[in-house]
Structures are given as C-alpha cells and as structure tokens.
Amino acid sequence: MRLYHFTSTWHIPAIIETGISQGEVPLRKADHGIKGVWLTTNNDNSKQDWIAGCSLDKAEIRISLTIDDAAPLLFKWDIFSKLVNIKKASLRSFNSYGDGAKHWWVYLGELPTKTFDLVEIYNNGKWSILPTHDLKNEYDYEYAESHTWHYNLMPVPAIIQNIISYRSGLSA
C-alpha cells in the first residue's frame, strides 16, 4: 500500500539520517501518547488539515513509502483509536480535521530511510524530488540529544501488543 508521511524542511535532515523515529500517537490527554508514525493515503498536502496548529509547515516535505497493509505494526486510525479506547471527545477533536482521518494510518515502530520510495519538497506550487544526499551533513546531533519530545511516552497498551504478536506470527 502506498502511504505518505508529511513533515517540515526543519525535520528532514534528522529523518534522512535516522529514519522516521520520533513520532507520537496520542492516547488520552494531548500530552500522553506512544511512539509511532502518522501516515496517510492522501498525497495532497493541501488536504493535511491537521497541520493547522503546527508552528512549522509540516506539509512541505512528502515522504512516499510502500508498506504491506498486513504489516504487524501498521494500524488504520479508526481501528487503532477503538482498540486503545480513545475517549469520544478526544476522537472528535482528532477527527475534526476535514476528511483526513479516513486516510490516517499509524505505524508503531520506526521507518528507516531504506523504506522510503521518494522524498519530495513542495515549492512554487509543485513537487520536486529532494536531493537527500545533500542533507546528511546538516543533521544536528547536539539538538537531537538534548531535545525532549512533547509527549510523555506511555507503554504500548496490552491489546495492541497482543495484536502485533498475533500478526507477527501470521507473517512468519
């Protein structure tokens, strides 16, 4: 399945160096979640309504990936949100971003750069391939080591661990 991860030019050097590894998926309050990567099936950056509250333009870089929809760590957002019992008020808030939620997926792991099919930058109304080899030297290790992420990461809920274990057994 073709999926996309949108991010900012500010984040892309670290992503090119280490892969997509610093995402969080909320579980209850806005500051509690688990480590995971947000993905979408919608490749249109103008339809990424969730970026409205971001201080950076997180729709200026588009990373394209192909992930098997039966991958043990991949969950459709609507199913995942029910499995972890996200409260209705929180769910309404998350899902209020246009029709985006129907396209959302959550990957509960890290996605190394070797999984990327394409990295593009949006400039002057069009997408262009981003020459990622030029970015490797711009990764800020000092920032990465000192930066604390805004979520208090929680353990993966047991129901999700059980599903991942079950799916892993199927794909073995």
C-alpha positions, -999 to +999 in steps of 0.1 A: +000+000+000+013+035-009+014+057+022+028+092+028+044+110+057+044+148+057+070+168+076+089+201+075+122+210+060+134+216+095+129+180+104+141+164+072+179+163+079+173+142+110+148+120+092+173+114+064+199+105+089+179+082+112+146+075+095+112+084+109+116+076+145+104+104+167+066+105+161+040+101+188+004+089+187-019+103+214-038+080+236-055+102+261-047+138+270-028+159+245+005+152+262+003+114+266+009+090+238+030+061+225+058+062+200+045+058+165+045+073+130+015+090+114+009+081+078-018+089+053-031+075+020-038+111+008-008+125-011-023+161-013-005+184+010-034+209+009-057+183+024-034+178+055-057+199+078-040+185+109-011+209+104-032+240+112-019+242+147+018+235+139+044+261+142+063+247+112+049+239+077+047+202+081+033+197+046+063+210+027+081+176+026+063+144+014+079+111+020+064+082+000+066+047+013+052+013+004+041-008+034+023-041+033-012-034+048-008-066+067+024-054+084+021-062+121+029-027+133+005-009+109-030+001+120-058+021+103-065+051+126-102+043+131-095+008+142-065+018+164-084+045+181-111+020+191-086-006+203-069+018+226-102+033+237-096+069+229-123+090+246-151+102+223-143+139+229-107+134+220-116+113+190-140+140+178-112+165+181-087+144+162-112+135+135-124+171+131-096+178+106-116+177+074-119+143+059-083+135+067-089+109+095-104+085+070-070+084+053-048+081+085-027+051+095-004+046+125+028+027+123+040+016+158+077+014+150+105+032+132+107+036+095+143+036+083+153+056+052+157+024+032+119+021+034+114+055+016+104+053-021+106+090-026+113+122-007+098+154-023+097+191-015+068+214-023+079+247-038+062+272-060+031+250-064+048+218-075+065+188-060+102+182-068+125+153-058+146+164-028+183+155-032+186+138+002+224+131-001+229+169+005+211+168+038+231+141+056+257+167+069+230+190+082+218+167+110+221+184+143+233+158+168+235+182+197+199+192+192+188+156+188+205+145+220+191+174+241+156+176+226+128+162+247+097+153+228+064+169+239+046+136+248+051+116+280+055+083+262+035+055+276+038+018+272+021+003+243-013-010+255-015-048+260-043-052+234-020-036+208+010-057+219-012-088+216-024-079+181+012-072+170+023-106+183-006-123+166+001-105+133+038-113+136+030-149+139+009-148+108+037-132+087+064-156+099 
